[in-house]
């Protein structure tokens, strides 16, 4: 089951900040992908995608290694994310996401 972990990280101001955080998180075992929404005047949103839940201390350690701290952390499974978006899996009642492109209908 896929997992999405969102970390709120203050103090990031540029592309180098994003690069440093991304590099450290990608070195954590189990991390599949990292996405960063840079917010110069607020906490940046760092989203980590993985197949399974990741150890919070490993993620916090990676952010610390990059020179930042984690203000908050939240983890959701793909099922929870899809439910929030009103999506259902193939074969479930409702018949997929409805985009017409991914074949899940």
Secondary structure, DSSP 8 states (H G I E B T S, - for coil): --EEEEEEETT--SHHHHHHHHHHHHTSTTEEEEEEE--TTS-EEEEEEESS---HHHHHHHHHHTT---SEEEEEEHHHHHHHHT---TTSTT-S---SSSS--
